[in-house]
Amino acid sequence: MLPYSLIKTNLPDGLMELRGYLLQVEEQRALTTIGRTYLIKAEVSQDAEISNNLTRAEEAFQESLDLCGSLKEVLTDHDYCEMKARSLLNIGCVMMRLMDRRGEGEDLTEKCIEYITQAVRLSHKYHLMEDVYRGESLLAGIYLRNGMYPEALKQWDDAYKTAQKSRNKSDQFEALAAKAKLYIELGDYSKALRYGRNAYKLSSGPRTVNSEDREVVKTTLSASWRMKNATEQLKQVGQNEEKKMKLFEKLGDEAANIGLYKNAIKFYLSMLESAKACGKQKDDLIRVYVSLSQTYKDIRDHDNYEVYLRKELRLRKGKTLPIFIFLWISPYNFLAYRFFSNLRNGFVRICRDPTSN
């Protein structure tokens, strides 16, 4: 077999150039695979490793995008646009995850929207409907994350139409289910019921969705119905604060059950106002404080979690040790440590003097 150096010197320049392009194509695909590997690792990593894996995924996807430009001359327009669109979508997807991890300190929203919008435009040009749908659903998620509800609804409308064009029942189901949940968040329970029913009907078809997703939309549909009824009852009870308290609790529980924690907090705060207005004491207030602290914990708002936990503990004077043990063995055991660090006598002081701040 001839050595590579001899082959290289005897190959025409054009053929060597082609070989270089082919290697770049394989490198681009390899970088995409590496990025996806880190993205999957982030899904299953311990909390401390998630951001690192996401950053590495972003770097790999960015390198794959950079390589696309040098391959434009040797790829067909269709293949080039497909390669570039998917690289842009991958970066946008990672950016969304990074925003969730980094919080409000580093807002990548505009950049993320720019990448994904460009990907959707390229995908539309060559009728890459799977990528169009993926981009539109990602944009809906970004807008929803930023409280831009009209924009989120429009994107889910577009995504549903895309899924209809490609006759993808699973994507149609996802878009309808997302709209149902979004309308619950907006407090329009009638529309939530309409889209929830449509999603549930689609889920009954053969091999449309898995049983777990079907149960999720069933739960959303049930929550829509119960929240609609509770809201209608609220309009009828007038100034009866005790009845309002129970109805707000029902609304909060339903919202929390389907993952709408911010809505749940609003209902629980209204429940607290009604409880105080009708003179409720220890046991009823403890119930409200437990609901609030647990829901703040769900959205990782540690400060408010601690605020309402303290309020609960002050009312549980003499019964705090079991709660402390729960804190210490829970994923939020760092809060027990904070109690010790921030107060002179730590958690013991809270137990002995419930009125302390």
Phi, psi and omega in degrees: 000134182289142176294152184300323181300324180286320178297316183300317183289340183257356179277143175300151181302320181298322180291322178295323178295319178298318179300320179297320179295318180298321177295323178293322177300314180294324178295318179298316179294322179296318179296322177298317179297319178299316179300315179295325178298315178294326178295318177294319178300323179297328181293331186246005184282162168293157187307318184291339184263349187298309182300319180298316179294322178294320179297318178294322177298316180299317180297317180294316179294324179293320177296320179294324177293318180299324180291333181304318183301322182281352181258359185302325185287334185256352179258153172293159179302320180299310182293322179296313181295321178297314180298314183291317181300317181291327175295317179296318178297319179299316179295317179300319180297316179294320179300320178300315179295321179295323178297321178297323181283319187273349179071210185277353184296326182226100185268114180257014189303307184299317180295319180297314179298320180299313181298311186289321178299318177297320179295318180296319179298315179296319182293322177298321185302324182244022173055043176272078193295327178298319179286326176299312181298315180301316180295316181295322179290325175295317178298320177301318179295321179294313180297319179296318180302328183261012177072019180265075190294316178302318179295320179296317179297318180298318180295321177292327174299313179297318181297319179296318179296321177297317179295326177294318180298320181273359179057038179264100184296323181297317178291323176300316178300314182299317181295317179295317180296321179295320179293323178300313181292323179295321179290330173297316179300326179277352179083012177261084188286335178295314178291325177299320178295319182298311181288327177296318178296317179298320178295319182294322176298316179298324183290346180280347180289159181294128175058027178283306179220166177279166186296329181294314179295325178296320179293325179297313181290331175295318177296319178297319179296316179296319179297320179301314182296313182291323179289326176297314179296318181295321180294321178294322178293325179300324180291340185262342187276351178063234183261018178285093187294328180294317178292322178297320179302314181293323180289321176296324178296318179298316179297318179296317180296319180294317180297316180296325183296333179253015173085011177267072190291324180294321174296318180300318180299318178300317180293319180293325177293322175294322176299319179296317178300316180293322179298318179290323182296327180260016172073028179293148184246207192321293189298318181292321179291322177302318181299320179292315182296324177296315180298317181292314182297318181293324181287322174296326177296321181297328179261013176060034174267085190293326182294312179290329174302315181291321180303310184281336173295318178300316180299319178297315183295324179297327178280342180261036182307128180091354182231033188268338185301314178300325180291320178298318179298320177300314179301318187292327182266355181274169176298346181256031182295342178297337178292323176298320178296320180297323178301318180293320186287322188273338181248148183303313181255014175060213185296330181301323180296321178296320180295319184279327183231086185296345182271358182289152179263000000 
